[in-house]
Amino acid sequence: MQVLKIGDTVNWRGNFGSEGRKKAKVEEIQITNGGKYGDDVDEVSWSKVRDRNVVVDLDNGHWAYANQISRV
């Protein structure tokens, strides 16, 4: 199983996915299931990282929905 963990580097697309890819490190992960708030976790299966199901905080000072990040 492929897992996204705190500390992993991801490709991030800013401005809600409309900007070019940049590398960033994951500092926090929340599973929101599409809601406004969710549960903090240390890792999540990449199969659940889609749409707005997951929100991450990044080391570049930004946050992102799951659809704005991808594996490096």
ZAMARGU-4260 file (C-alpha; in steps of 0.2 Angstrom, whole numbers, plus 5000, padded with zeros to 4 digits):
<rodrens>
0) 5000/5000/5000 | 5007/5017/4995 | 5005/5029/5010 | 5007/5048/5012 | 5015/5053/5028
5) 5020/5068/5037 | 5037/5073/5031 | 5035/5067/5013 | 5039/5078/4999 | 5025/5080/4986
10) 5022/5090/4970 | 5010/5104/4975 | 5000/5115/4963 | 4995/5132/4970 | 4980/5143/4967
15) 4968/5128/4969 | 4978/5118/4956 | 4980/5131/4942 | 4999/5135/4945 | 5014/5124/4940
20) 5020/5111/4951 | 5032/5114/4965 | 5040/5103/4978 | 5034/5105/4996 | 5035/5095/5012
25) 5020/5089/5021 | 5019/5095/5039 | 5001/5090/5044 | 4987/5079/5037 | 4968/5080/5040
30) 4955/5068/5033 | 4940/5079/5030 | 4929/5067/5019 | 4925/5083/5010 | 4919/5093/5025
35) 4927/5109/5032 | 4936/5101/5047 | 4943/5083/5049 | 4954/5072/5059 | 4972/5074/5061
40) 4982/5059/5056 | 5001/5055/5053 | 4998/5045/5037 | 4985/5041/5025 | 4984/5029/5010
45) 4986/5037/4993 | 4970/5029/4987 | 4961/5041/4999 | 4970/5056/4993 | 4958/5063/4981
50) 4946/5078/4978 | 4944/5087/4995 | 4944/5071/5005 | 4961/5076/5013 | 4969/5093/5017
55) 4988/5095/5020 | 4998/5109/5028 | 5015/5112/5019 | 5032/5118/5024 | 5030/5133/5011
60) 5016/5141/5022 | 5002/5135/5011 | 4989/5122/5013 | 4981/5111/4999 | 4967/5100/4995
65) 4971/5082/4990 | 4968/5086/4972 | 4982/5099/4972 | 4996/5087/4977 | 5003/5072/4969
70) 5018/5060/4972 | 5035/5065/4968
</rodrens>
